[in-house]
């Protein structure tokens, strides 16, 4: 018997091909209790009155009356391809590429407790967001996330990989497919069948001709880790009634029917009269029996898998014009693959009643309404420093058929109840222009902007309008991606053909596309170096996405691949080995030339076990590539391996970046008389104790460092996500040469003086944000003071 037909049950995994009835669900629950040792909870006894009341109220079933598939992101430029299946009793994510965490946090907060993630095949595009999501779910209190995917995925989803991000991470990533012969997943809501797709050369071994007998030994498991996994969803049929029509309980609730006896009468074909005189007929609440037709999620990564896709018996069962035909097929294949004649043949085998949803690179990348609205406001304040967001255009060709759907972020397909496609939550294409119109009609806002522009015109700005260097901020938040700020990252465009990326948190590649649009490939090709200050996730989790995007950009341009120089803590090599070697099937040193940050340190700062070897020559190469006279790295007061850096260009300018740190004397010494200091300012000035606990800086501490350094200008960044659109900045005459960083902000050295003049107008525009933060902060202070007073009183009483 072929291994694909072997049914293996272990724990809660089962091979189920048909929708479950209530009887099957009861068996499932009994099995669950046996396996887990959990006993059924016995509720407290209720009074006779409350019991009678509860018996006469229509309650929704404990099984899924609600099943909806939502598009998290549709795979537009720089964004992942990911969907979430939401049921009454839980949510399931399919593919979790880089950036999924931010989109889910902002737009799918109510689905925070995700415990199962399904991966179609082992690539960074599909699982790059797992590590960031596990950090976010840890905060939400989720102890374990089970990852289901092809055999071999455990080499990437392993504890030692994501433990490198934070040593105290509490969310464990488990592998759902614990045996190579496991063929599915099941719970009371749905059953999922893994349908393997193999490269063409492996297909004959896996699906031999019927007259050929093949004996499988360990060699089967040797090659099976190469195949990709396609997932078929089989949602549960809620009702076990065998009649053609069933009661729609939602209609009963909408009509005001709350008596079970009335529902029974309607089910039996009888009319009922309500207390208000209305007569309800059976046809008002009865609907056709729900047929649990499957949903298919499929990705074909290359032409090698088309043969297996067309031959799959399991998929063929879903392509007939019958009750087993698929209701919806979610295609996560690339645009070129979807338009491949053989792939089109696969699509055309489905009946016309099957809906096809396409997620690929030609779809929209508008996933953050908050970012678009904020950038529209800032653009009206200063259009040069805050350019408009570059939003990918939705390509609609070849999607004229009624059952073809071009996916958009936040599009929903309602499986139960049968409401079909809805795009009411999608971000409209004209959101930017609508925002501008709204702002133009706001008299207070327009007066603030006009006064600011008048102030600028009255000042005599520097005549030197050199285009370079230019600093472009891609992320200015800390910890986790937020609605208005992504995690840390910025790029220094040294000249027209040279740039260096300074830190790159999760989703940096998406920010790059939003800032530069069609010019993103040019920016990636010009990226000569990447600097990573330390190994916290919000500073380096986007590295793999940048490396893969840069490689693809060079291929599209027809240029030979040139390695990018990576300046980072030496421990990052372990991370790169897991991520690049295991997902791209190539060695990480084929993409990068690694140079440890210690190589750029002064002798007295280097660790005792540092080995010079060939690093001196590599340092000279980096200096030459960036046209720099000097690069100096210094250890800073944060967690292990954290560094700050100073760059001195041959033309004389000097830019210093603190990374994450408390006030640090070594940074002051390295950055003396710099033109620009970019310093973290995680918390407001009166939270010095909290900042010390977290090993970060407050706004005042950061500005004091700038004064000690005698920096000409300073930009504050890395703000806590508690400060949405503006951090709390107190007025201080001694601090008047600084500005605030925002995502997608581009500033030249000649424009730095504008940033300080911008602070008061921004305070006026975002005064509601400031008031809200102050209210929350005051409540916390009062609570802390009250606890302190109570503790002191208790101690006095004891004494």
C-alpha positions in Angstrom: 0.0 0.0 0.0 1.3 3.5 -0.9 2.4 5.6 2.0 0.1 8.4 1.0 -2.9 6.1 1.9 -1.6 5.1 5.3 -3.8 6.5 8.0 -1.8 7.4 11.1 -3.6 8.8 14.2 -1.4 10.3 16.9 -2.7 12.7 19.5 -5.4 14.9 18.0 -4.4 14.4 14.4 -6.7 12.3 12.1 -7.2 11.6 8.4 -10.7 12.8 7.7 -12.0 13.4 4.1 -15.7 14.1 4.8 -17.5 16.7 6.8 -18.1 15.7 10.4 -21.6 15.2 12.0 -22.4 16.1 15.6 -22.0 12.4 16.4 -18.5 12.4 15.0 -17.7 15.6 17.0 -18.9 13.9 20.2 -16.5 11.0 19.5 -13.8 13.5 18.8 -14.3 15.2 22.1 -14.4 11.9 24.0 -11.1 11.0 22.3 -9.6 14.4 23.2 -10.5 13.8 26.9 -8.9 10.4 26.8 -5.7 11.7 25.3 -5.4 14.7 27.5 -6.8 13.4 30.7 -9.1 16.4 30.9 -12.6 15.9 32.4 -15.7 17.5 31.3 -16.5 20.6 33.4 -19.6 20.2 35.5 -21.5 23.5 35.8 -23.1 24.7 39.0 -26.7 23.8 39.6 -29.1 26.4 38.4 -32.4 27.4 39.9 -35.5 26.1 38.4 -36.5 29.6 37.1 -33.1 30.1 35.4 -33.1 26.6 34.0 -36.6 27.1 32.4 -35.5 30.4 31.0 -32.3 28.9 29.5 -34.3 26.1 27.9 -36.6 28.6 26.1 -33.9 30.7 24.5 -32.3 29.9 21.1 -28.6 29.5 21.5 -26.1 29.3 18.7 -24.4 25.9 18.4 -21.0 25.3 20.1 -19.8 24.2 16.6 -18.9 26.7 13.9 -22.0 28.6 12.8 -19.5 31.2 11.4 -16.7 30.4 9.0 -15.0 33.2 7.1 -11.7 33.4 5.1 -10.0 36.7 5.4 -7.0 37.9 3.3 -4.3 39.2 5.7 -2.1 40.3 2.8 -2.4 39.5 -0.9 1.3 39.4 -1.9 1.7 42.8 -3.4 5.2 44.4 -3.7 7.0 43.8 -0.4 4.1 42.1 1.3 3.4 38.4 2.2 0.7 36.1 0.8 -1.3 35.1 3.8 -4.9 34.3 4.7 -6.7 33.5 8.0 -9.6 31.2 8.4 -11.9 32.4 11.2 -14.4 30.1 12.8 -16.6 30.4 15.9 -14.1 28.5 18.0 -10.7 29.5 16.6 -8.6 31.0 13.9 -6.1 29.3 11.5 -3.4 31.2 9.5 -2.2 29.9 6.1 1.3 31.1 5.3 3.0 33.6 7.5 5.5 35.7 5.5 7.5 38.6 6.8 5.3 41.5 7.8 2.3 39.3 8.7 2.7 40.2 12.4 2.2 43.9 11.9 -0.8 43.5 9.6 -2.5 41.0 12.0 -1.7 43.2 15.0 -3.3 46.2 13.5 -6.3 44.8 11.7 -7.0 41.4 13.2 -6.6 42.0 16.9 -9.6 39.9 17.8 -7.9 36.9 16.3 -4.9 37.2 18.5 -5.1 33.7 20.0 -3.9 31.8 16.9 -2.6 28.4 17.8 -2.2 26.8 14.4 -0.3 28.0 11.3 -0.2 26.1 8.0 2.7 26.5 5.6 2.4 25.5 1.9 6.1 25.2 1.3 9.4 25.9 3.0 10.5 29.4 2.0 11.1 32.7 3.7 8.1 34.2 1.8 5.8 31.8 3.6 7.4 31.5 7.1 9.4 34.7 7.6 6.8 36.1 9.9 6.6 33.1 12.2 9.3 34.4 14.5 7.9 37.8 14.9 4.4 36.5 15.4 5.6 34.1 18.1 6.9 37.1 20.0 3.6 38.9 19.6 1.6 35.9 20.7 3.8 35.4 23.7 2.6 38.9 24.9 -1.0 37.8 24.2 -0.4 34.8 26.5 -0.4 32.1 23.8 2.0 29.4 25.1 2.3 27.3 22.0 1.8 27.7 18.2 1.6 24.5 16.1 3.2 24.9 12.7 1.9 22.4 10.1 3.8 22.0 6.8 5.9 19.8 4.6 8.4 17.3 6.1 11.6 19.2 6.6 10.0 22.4 8.0 11.3 21.5 11.4 14.8 22.4 10.3 13.6 26.1 10.1 11.0 26.1 12.9 13.3 25.0 15.6 13.6 26.4 19.1 17.3 27.2 18.8 16.5 29.4 15.8 14.0 31.7 17.4 15.6 31.6 20.9 18.3 33.7 19.4 15.8 36.6 19.2 15.0 36.7 22.9 16.3 34.2 25.5 13.1 34.5 27.5 10.5 33.9 24.8 7.6 32.0 26.2 5.7 31.0 23.0 6.9 27.6 21.7 6.7 26.7 18.0 5.7 23.1 17.7 5.7 20.9 14.6 2.2 19.6 13.8 3.4 17.0 11.4 5.3 14.8 13.8 5.4 11.8 11.5 6.2 11.7 7.8 3.1 9.6 7.2 0.7 12.0 8.9 -1.8 13.1 6.3 -4.0 15.6 8.1 -5.2 17.8 10.9 -8.6 17.8 12.5 -10.5 19.6 15.3 -14.2 20.1 16.0 -14.4 22.9 13.5 -12.7 21.5 10.4 -10.4 18.8 9.0 -7.4 19.6 6.9 -5.9 17.1 4.5 -2.2 17.5 3.4 -2.0 16.9 -0.4 1.7 16.5 -1.3 3.1 17.9 -4.5 6.4 16.6 -5.7 8.9 17.7 -8.3 8.4 15.9 -11.6 11.4 13.6 -11.2 10.0 12.4 -7.8 6.4 12.0 -9.0 6.9 8.6 -10.7 8.4 7.1 -7.5 5.5 8.5 -5.4 2.8 7.7 -8.0 4.0 4.7 -10.0 1.9 3.1 -12.8 -0.8 0.8 -11.4 0.9 -2.3 -12.9 4.1 -1.5 -11.1 4.7 -2.6 -7.5 7.0 -0.4 -5.4 8.3 -1.3 -2.0 9.0 1.7 0.1 11.9 1.7 2.6 13.7 4.5 4.3 14.6 6.0 0.9 11.0 7.3 0.7 11.5 9.4 3.7 14.9 10.6 2.3 13.3 12.4 -0.6 9.9 13.4 0.8 11.3 16.5 2.5 11.7 18.1 -0.9 7.9 18.2 -1.7 5.7 21.1 -1.2 2.4 20.8 0.7 -1.0 21.9 -0.5 -3.8 22.1 2.0 -7.4 21.2 1.5 -9.8 22.6 4.1 -13.0 20.6 4.9 -15.2 22.8 7.2 -17.6 20.9 9.4 -21.3 20.5 8.5 -23.0 21.9 11.7 -26.4 20.2 11.5 -27.0 16.5 11.6 -30.6 16.9 10.4 -31.1 14.8 7.3 -33.9 16.9 5.8 -33.3 19.0 2.7 -34.0 22.2 4.7 -32.6 23.3 8.0 -33.3 26.2 10.4 -31.3 29.3 9.9 -30.9 30.4 13.6 -29.5 33.8 12.7 -32.8 34.5 10.8 -34.7 33.4 13.9 -32.8 35.8 16.1 -33.2 38.6 13.6 -37.0 38.0 13.5 -37.2 38.0 17.3 -37.9 34.3 17.8 -36.5 33.2 21.1 -38.7 30.2 22.0 -37.4 26.7 21.1 -40.9 25.4 20.7 -41.6 27.9 17.9 -38.4 26.9 16.2 -39.6 23.2 16.3 -42.9 24.2 14.8 -41.3 26.1 11.9 -39.0 23.1 11.3 -42.0 20.9 11.0 -43.6 23.2 8.5 -46.0 25.0 10.8 -46.7 28.7 10.9 -46.1 30.5 14.3 -47.5 33.8 15.6 -45.4 36.2 17.7 -46.6 38.3 20.6 -46.6 41.5 18.4 -49.0 39.9 15.9 -46.6 39.0 13.2 -47.0 35.6 11.5 -43.7 33.8 10.7 -43.8 31.2 7.9 -41.4 28.2 7.6 -39.9 29.7 4.4 -38.8 32.7 6.5 -36.3 30.8 8.5 -35.7 27.5 6.6 -32.8 27.4 4.2 -31.3 24.7 2.0 -29.2 22.2 3.8 -25.6 23.4 4.0 -23.3 21.3 1.9 -19.7 21.4 3.3 -17.8 21.9 0.1 -14.0 22.2 0.5 -11.8 25.2 0.3 -8.4 24.6 -1.3 -5.3 26.6 -0.6 -2.6 25.9 -3.2 0.8 27.2 -4.2 2.9 25.9 -7.1 6.3 27.4 -6.7 7.8 26.3 -10.0 6.9 24.4 -13.2 8.5 21.3 -11.7 5.4 20.8 -9.7 2.8 21.2 -12.4 2.8 17.6 -13.4 2.1 16.5 -9.8 -0.6 19.2 -9.5 -2.5 17.9 -12.6 -2.2 14.3 -11.5 -3.3 14.7 -7.9 -6.2 12.3 -7.3 -7.3 14.1 -4.1 -7.6 17.4 -6.0 -9.4 15.7 -8.9 -12.1 14.7 -6.4 -12.7 18.4 -5.8 -13.0 19.3 -9.5 -16.1 17.5 -10.5 -19.5 19.2 -10.9 -21.0 17.7 -7.7 -21.3 18.2 -4.0 -17.6 17.4 -3.5 -16.4 20.2 -5.8 -14.4 22.9 -4.2 -16.3 26.0 -3.2 -13.2 28.2 -3.2 -9.6 27.8 -4.4 -7.1 30.2 -3.0 -4.2 30.4 -5.4 -0.9 31.6 -3.8 1.2 30.9 -7.0 3.0 33.7 -8.7 1.4 35.8 -11.5 3.5 34.1 -14.2 2.7 30.6 -12.8 -1.0 31.3 -12.7 -0.9 32.3 -16.4 1.1 29.2 -17.3 -1.0 27.1 -19.8 -0.7 24.0 -17.6 -1.8 25.8 -14.5 -4.7 27.3 -16.5 -5.6 23.8 -17.4 -5.7 22.9 -13.7 -8.0 25.9 -13.0 -10.4 25.1 -15.9 -11.0 21.6 -14.5 -13.1 23.1 -11.7 -16.8 23.8 -12.4 -18.0 27.3 -13.0 -19.5 27.3 -9.5 -16.0 27.2 -7.9 -14.6 30.6 -7.0 -10.9 31.3 -7.6 -9.1 33.9 -5.4 -5.6 34.9 -6.6 -2.8 36.2 -4.3 0.4 37.3 -6.1 2.8 40.1 -6.7 0.4 42.1 -9.0 -2.1 42.7 -6.3 -2.3 45.7 -3.9 0.2 46.3 -1.1 -2.0 48.7 0.8 -2.0 47.0 4.2 -1.8 50.0 6.6 -4.6 52.6 6.5 -3.1 54.3 9.5 0.3 54.7 7.7 -1.4 56.2 4.7 -3.5 58.7 6.8 -0.5 59.7 8.8 1.7 60.2 5.8 -1.0 62.3 4.1 -1.0 64.6 7.1 2.8 64.9 7.2 3.0 65.4 3.5 0.9 68.5 3.7 3.2 69.8 6.4 6.4 69.3 4.4 6.1 67.4 1.1 9.8 67.0 0.5 10.6 65.5 3.9 7.5 63.4 3.9 6.8 62.1 0.4 3.6 60.4 -0.6 3.4 56.7 -0.1 4.1 54.7 -3.2 1.1 52.3 -3.4 1.2 49.3 -5.8 -1.5 49.4 -8.5 -3.9 46.4 -8.7 -3.5 44.7 -12.0 -6.9 43.5 -13.3 -6.1 41.9 -16.6 -7.3 38.3 -17.2 -9.7 38.5 -14.2 -12.9 39.3 -16.1 -14.6 36.0 -15.3 -17.3 36.2 -12.6 -15.7 33.5 -10.5 -12.2 35.0 -10.6 -11.3 37.2 -7.7 -8.3 39.4 -7.5 -7.4 39.4 -3.8 -6.9 42.6 -1.8 -5.7 42.9 1.8 -8.6 42.5 4.3 -11.0 41.0 1.6 -13.4 38.5 3.2 -15.1 35.4 1.8 -18.0 34.3 4.0 -18.4 30.6 3.9 -21.0 30.3 6.6 -23.4 32.1 6.4 -23.3 32.2 2.6 -22.6 35.8 2.0 -19.8 35.5 -0.6 -17.1 38.1 -1.2 -16.9 41.4 0.7 -14.3 44.1 0.2 -15.9 46.7 2.6 -12.8 46.4 4.9 -10.3 46.8 2.0 -8.4 50.1 1.8 -9.8 52.1 -1.1 -7.5 53.2 -3.9 -8.4 56.8 -3.5 -7.8 56.9 0.3 -4.9 59.4 -0.1 -6.9 61.9 -2.1 -9.9 61.6 0.2 -7.6 62.3 3.2 -6.2 65.4 1.5 -9.8 66.7 0.8 -10.7 66.1 4.4 -7.7 67.9 5.7 -8.2 70.8 3.3 -11.6 71.4 4.9 -10.2 71.4 8.4 -9.6 75.1 9.2 -7.6 74.4 12.4 -5.2 72.0 10.6 -4.8 74.3 7.5 -4.0 77.3 9.8 -1.3 75.3 11.6 0.2 74.2 8.3 0.1 77.8 6.9 1.7 79.3 10.0 4.5 76.7 9.8 5.2 77.4 6.1 5.2 81.1 6.8 7.8 80.6 9.5 10.0 78.6 7.1 9.7 81.2 4.4 10.8 84.0 6.9 13.9 82.0 7.8 17.0 82.1 5.7 17.8 78.4 5.2 21.2 77.1 4.1 22.0 77.6 0.5 23.8 74.3 0.3 21.1 72.0 -1.0 23.3 69.0 -1.6 21.3 65.9 -2.4 23.6 63.6 -0.3 23.9 62.3 2.2 20.2 61.5 2.7 18.7 59.6 5.6 15.5 57.7 4.9 13.7 56.2 7.9 11.9 52.9 7.3 10.9 52.1 10.9 11.0 54.3 14.0 9.2 52.2 16.6 10.5 49.8 19.2 9.6 46.3 20.3 6.8 45.3 18.0 5.4 46.8 14.8 2.6 49.2 15.4 -0.2 51.0 13.4 1.9 54.1 12.7 5.5 53.0 13.3 7.3 49.9 12.1 10.3 48.5 14.0 13.7 50.0 13.6 15.5 50.6 10.3 16.8 53.4 8.2 18.9 53.8 5.1 21.8 56.3 4.5 22.0 57.2 0.8 25.7 58.1 0.7 25.6 59.1 -3.0 23.7 58.3 -6.1 25.1 54.8 -6.4 25.9 53.9 -2.8 23.8 53.3 0.4 24.0 51.5 3.7 21.1 50.0 5.6 21.2 50.6 9.4 19.2 47.9 11.2 16.2 46.2 9.6 13.4 45.0 11.7 10.5 42.8 10.6 8.8 44.2 7.5 11.6 46.6 6.4 11.3 45.4 2.8 7.6 46.4 2.7 8.5 49.9 4.1 11.2 50.2 1.4 8.5 49.5 -1.3 6.1 52.1 0.2 8.8 54.7 0.2 10.5 54.1 -3.1 7.9 52.3 -5.2 9.2 51.4 -8.7 12.7 52.7 -7.7 13.1 50.0 -4.9 15.1 47.7 -7.1 17.6 50.5 -7.8 17.9 51.2 -4.0 18.5 47.5 -3.3 21.1 47.2 -6.0 22.9 50.2 -4.7 22.9 48.8 -1.1 26.6 48.0 -0.5 26.5 47.4 3.3 24.0 46.5 6.0 24.8 47.3 9.6 23.1 45.4 12.5 23.5 47.0 15.9 22.5 44.0 18.0 20.5 40.8 17.8 17.1 41.8 19.1 14.3 40.9 16.7 13.1 44.5 16.1 16.6 45.3 14.7 17.4 42.4 12.4 14.4 40.2 11.7 13.9 41.8 8.3 17.5 41.0 7.1 16.6 37.8 5.2 13.8 39.6 3.3 16.2 42.3 2.3 18.8 39.8 1.1 16.3 37.8 -0.9 14.8 41.0 -2.4 18.2 42.3 -3.4 19.1 39.0 -5.1 15.8 39.1 -7.1 16.4 42.8 -8.0 19.8 42.0 -9.5 18.3 39.1 -11.4 15.6 41.3 -12.9 18.2 43.9 -13.9 20.3 41.2 -15.6 23.3 42.0 -13.4 25.8 39.6 -11.9 25.2 39.1 -8.2 27.5 41.1 -5.9 27.7 40.3 -2.2 26.5 42.8 0.3 28.8 43.5 3.2 27.1 42.7 6.5 28.5 44.4 9.6 26.9 42.6 12.6 27.6 40.7 15.9 29.3 37.4 15.1 26.4 35.4 16.7 24.2 36.4 13.7 25.9 33.6 11.7 23.9 31.0 13.5 20.7 32.8 12.6 21.7 33.2 8.9 22.6 29.5 8.8 19.1 28.5 9.9 17.2 31.0 7.7 19.1 31.2 4.5 20.7 27.8 4.3 17.4 26.0 5.1 14.9 28.1 3.1 16.9 29.2 0.0 19.0 26.0 -0.2 22.2 28.0 -0.6 24.9 29.0 1.9 24.5 32.4 3.5 28.1 33.3 2.6 27.1 33.2 -1.1 24.8 36.3 -0.4 26.9 38.3 2.1 30.5 39.1 3.1 30.4 39.1 6.8 32.5 41.5 8.9 32.1 41.5 12.7 31.3 44.8 14.3 34.3 44.2 16.6 36.6 44.7 13.6 35.6 48.4 13.6 36.2 48.9 17.3 39.2 50.5 18.9 41.7 48.1 20.4 40.7 48.7 24.0 37.0 48.0 23.2 37.5 44.7 21.5 36.7 41.5 23.4 39.7 39.4 24.7 38.9 36.5 22.3 38.7 38.7 19.2 40.8 37.3 16.3 42.0 39.8 13.6 42.7 37.3 10.8 41.5 38.9 7.5 39.2 41.5 9.0 41.6 44.4 8.5 41.4 43.9 4.7 37.6 43.6 4.8 37.4 46.8 6.8 39.4 48.7 4.1 37.1 47.3 1.4 34.0 48.5 3.3 35.6 52.0 3.7 36.3 52.1 0.0 32.8 51.0 -1.0 31.2 53.6 1.2 33.8 56.3 0.3 34.3 56.7 4.0 37.4 57.9 5.9 36.5 56.1 9.1 34.0 53.8 10.6 34.1 53.4 14.4 32.0 50.9 16.3 31.7 51.2 20.1 30.0 48.9 22.7 27.0 50.6 24.2 25.0 50.0 27.4 22.3 47.6 26.3 22.2 43.9 26.1 25.1 41.7 24.9 26.9 42.5 21.7 25.0 45.9 21.3 27.1 48.5 19.5 26.8 52.1 18.3 28.6 53.4 15.2 30.1 56.5 13.7 30.6 57.1 10.0 33.0 59.7 8.7 32.8 60.4 4.9 35.7 61.5 2.8 33.8 64.8 2.1 33.8 65.6 5.8 30.3 64.8 7.1 29.9 62.6 10.2 26.8 60.6 11.1 26.5 58.7 14.4 23.9 56.0 15.3 23.3 54.9 18.9 21.5 51.6 18.3 19.7 50.7 21.6 21.4 52.0 24.6 21.2 53.8 27.9 23.2 57.0 28.1 26.7 55.9 27.1 30.1 57.7 27.4 31.8 55.6 24.8 29.2 56.8 22.2 29.9 60.4 23.3 33.6 60.0 22.6 33.1 58.3 19.3 30.6 60.9 18.1 32.3 64.2 19.1 31.3 67.1 16.8 29.2 65.0 14.5 26.9 66.6 11.9 24.0 64.3 12.8 23.3 62.0 15.8 20.5 59.5 15.4 19.7 58.4 19.0 17.0 56.1 20.5 14.5 57.8 22.8 12.2 54.9 23.8 10.4 56.6 26.7 9.3 60.0 27.9 11.6 62.0 30.1 9.9 61.2 33.5 10.3 57.5 33.0 14.0 57.2 33.7 13.6 54.3 36.1 11.7 52.2 33.6 14.2 53.1 30.9 17.0 51.9 33.1 15.2 48.6 33.8 14.8 48.1 30.0 18.3 49.5 29.2 16.9 52.2 27.0 17.1 56.0 27.0 14.4 58.7 27.7 13.9 61.7 25.5 15.8 64.0 27.9 18.7 61.5 28.3 19.1 61.2 24.5 19.1 65.0 24.1 21.7 65.4 26.9 23.9 62.9 25.1 23.6 65.0 22.0 24.7 68.1 23.9 27.7 66.3 25.5 28.7 65.1 22.0 28.3 68.6 20.7 26.3 67.2 17.8 25.2 69.9 15.3 21.7 68.2 14.9 20.0 65.2 16.4 17.1 63.0 15.3 15.2 61.0 18.0 13.9 57.6 17.0 13.0 54.1 18.4 9.9 55.3 20.2 7.7 53.1 22.4 4.5 52.0 20.6 2.6 53.6 23.4 3.3 56.9 21.6 1.2 56.6 18.4 1.9 59.6 16.2 4.0 61.8 18.5 6.1 61.1 21.6 5.9 63.4 24.7 8.4 66.2 24.3 8.8 68.8 27.0 9.9 72.4 26.2 13.6 73.0 27.0 15.5 76.0 25.7 18.8 74.1 25.9 17.5 71.5 23.5 16.7 73.2 20.2 18.6 71.4 17.5 16.8 68.2 17.2 13.8 66.6 15.4 11.5 63.6 15.5 11.8 60.6 13.2 8.8 59.3 11.4 8.4 56.2 9.1 9.0 57.0 5.4 10.7 60.3 6.2 13.6 61.4 4.0 15.9 64.2 5.2 19.1 65.8 3.9 21.7 67.4 6.1 20.7 70.8 4.7 17.1 70.2 5.9 17.8 69.3 9.5 17.1 72.7 10.9 13.5 72.5 9.7 12.8 69.5 12.0 12.9 71.5 15.2 10.6 74.1 13.8 8.2 71.3 13.0 7.8 70.0 16.5 5.3 72.6 17.8 3.0 72.3 14.7 3.1 68.5 15.1 2.1 68.9 18.8 -0.8 71.0 17.7 -1.9 68.6 15.0 -1.6 65.5 17.2 -2.8 67.1 20.5 -5.4 64.3 21.0 -2.6 61.7 21.0 -0.7 63.7 23.6 -3.8 64.1 25.8 -4.5 60.4 25.7 -0.9 59.4 26.6 -0.9 61.9 29.5 -4.2 60.5 30.8 -2.9 56.9 30.7 0.4 57.9 32.2 -1.3 59.9 35.0 -3.6 56.9 35.9 -0.5 54.6 36.1 1.3 57.1 38.3 -1.7 57.4 40.6 -2.0 53.7 40.8 1.7 53.3 41.6 1.5 56.0 44.3 -1.6 54.4 45.8 0.1 51.0 46.0 3.2 52.6 47.6 1.1 54.4 50.2 -0.8 51.2 51.1 2.4 49.3 51.4 3.9 51.9 53.7 0.8 52.0 55.9 0.9 48.2 56.2 4.5 48.3 57.3 3.7 51.0 59.9 0.8 48.8 61.3 3.1 45.8 61.6 5.8 47.8 63.3 
